[in-house]
Amino acid sequence: MNNSLTYWGYILALIGGILIIVFGLLGLIGASLGSAFSPASHYLTGAMYSIVAIIIGAICIIGSKSVGVLVWAIVLLVLGIVSGGLGGAIVILGALLGLISIFVKSQPK
């Protein structure tokens, strides 16, 4: 059971990281298209959020391989909370599955 929980946590964290990157890229494209009609500060804020979302998504994809490690599960949980949205929620679910698999594995039999 531990192995399947870790596997599903990996899959969810990977899908969530991909979604965060896709939404970040869409936000970056939308911010660049709307820049002609909006003030420069709004463009910079939207572009910075999109770049940060892309970086968070890349970290989630890299960390999804190690969702069965306590440190990475906590890092993915925090990144999912910070990023928010649908991708962040899926990363949170994957990190929680990783944490559950860690704690079930560490209990004495």
C-alpha positions as CSV (number, residue, x, y, z in Angstrom):
1,M,0.0,0.0,0.0
2,N,2.9,2.4,0.8
3,N,4.3,2.0,-2.7
4,S,0.9,2.8,-4.4
5,L,0.4,5.9,-2.2
6,T,3.8,7.2,-3.1
7,Y,3.1,6.4,-6.8
8,W,-0.2,8.3,-6.8
9,G,1.3,11.1,-4.9
10,Y,4.0,11.3,-7.6
11,I,1.4,11.3,-10.4
12,L,-0.7,14.0,-8.7
13,A,2.3,16.2,-7.9
14,L,3.5,15.9,-11.5
15,I,0.1,16.7,-13.0
16,G,-0.3,19.7,-10.6
17,G,3.2,21.0,-11.5
18,I,2.4,20.8,-15.2
19,L,-0.9,22.6,-14.6
20,I,0.9,25.4,-12.6
21,I,3.4,25.8,-15.5
22,V,0.6,25.9,-18.1
23,F,-1.5,28.4,-16.2
24,G,1.7,30.5,-15.6
25,L,2.4,30.5,-19.3
26,L,-1.1,31.4,-20.1
27,G,-0.9,34.3,-17.6
28,L,2.3,35.5,-19.1
29,I,0.8,35.4,-22.6
30,G,-2.4,37.2,-21.3
31,A,-0.3,39.8,-19.5
32,S,1.7,40.5,-22.6
33,L,-1.4,40.8,-24.7
34,G,-3.1,43.2,-22.3
35,S,-0.1,45.4,-21.8
36,A,-1.1,47.8,-24.5
37,F,-4.3,48.7,-22.7
38,S,-3.1,48.6,-19.0
39,P,-0.7,50.5,-16.9
40,A,2.9,49.3,-16.8
41,S,2.7,48.4,-13.1
42,H,-0.2,46.0,-13.8
43,Y,1.8,44.4,-16.5
44,L,4.9,43.9,-14.3
45,T,2.8,42.5,-11.5
46,G,1.1,40.0,-13.8
47,A,4.3,39.0,-15.5
48,M,6.1,38.5,-12.2
49,Y,3.4,36.3,-10.8
50,S,3.5,34.3,-14.0
51,I,7.2,33.9,-13.8
52,V,7.0,32.8,-10.2
53,A,4.3,30.3,-11.0
54,I,6.4,28.8,-13.8
55,I,9.3,28.5,-11.4
56,I,7.1,26.9,-8.7
57,G,5.7,24.5,-11.3
58,A,9.2,23.5,-12.3
59,I,10.2,22.8,-8.7
60,C,7.0,20.8,-8.2
61,I,7.8,18.7,-11.3
62,I,11.4,18.1,-10.1
63,G,10.2,17.3,-6.5
64,S,7.4,15.0,-7.6
65,K,10.0,12.2,-8.0
66,S,10.8,12.4,-4.3
67,V,7.3,12.8,-2.9
68,G,8.1,9.8,-0.6
69,V,10.8,11.7,1.2
70,L,9.6,13.8,4.2
71,V,11.5,17.0,3.2
72,W,10.2,17.0,-0.3
73,A,6.7,16.2,0.7
74,I,6.7,19.2,3.0
75,V,8.3,21.4,0.3
76,L,5.6,20.3,-2.2
77,L,2.9,21.0,0.4
78,V,4.1,24.6,0.9
79,L,4.6,25.2,-2.8
80,G,1.1,24.0,-3.5
81,I,-0.3,26.3,-0.9
82,V,1.7,29.3,-2.2
83,S,0.8,28.7,-5.8
84,G,-2.9,28.2,-5.3
85,G,-5.4,27.4,-8.0
86,L,-6.2,24.0,-9.5
87,G,-2.6,23.0,-10.0
88,G,-1.7,23.9,-6.4
89,A,-4.6,21.9,-5.0
90,I,-3.5,18.8,-7.0
91,V,0.1,19.3,-5.7
92,I,-1.2,19.5,-2.2
93,L,-3.1,16.3,-2.6
94,G,0.0,14.6,-4.0
95,A,2.1,15.9,-1.1
96,L,-0.5,14.7,1.4
97,L,-0.4,11.2,-0.1
98,G,3.4,11.3,0.1
99,L,3.2,12.3,3.8
100,I,0.7,9.5,4.5
101,S,2.9,7.0,2.8
102,I,5.8,8.2,4.9
103,F,4.0,8.0,8.2
104,V,2.4,4.6,7.4
105,K,5.8,3.2,6.4
106,S,7.5,4.5,9.6
107,Q,5.0,2.9,12.1
108,P,6.4,-0.3,13.8
109,K,4.7,-3.6,13.0
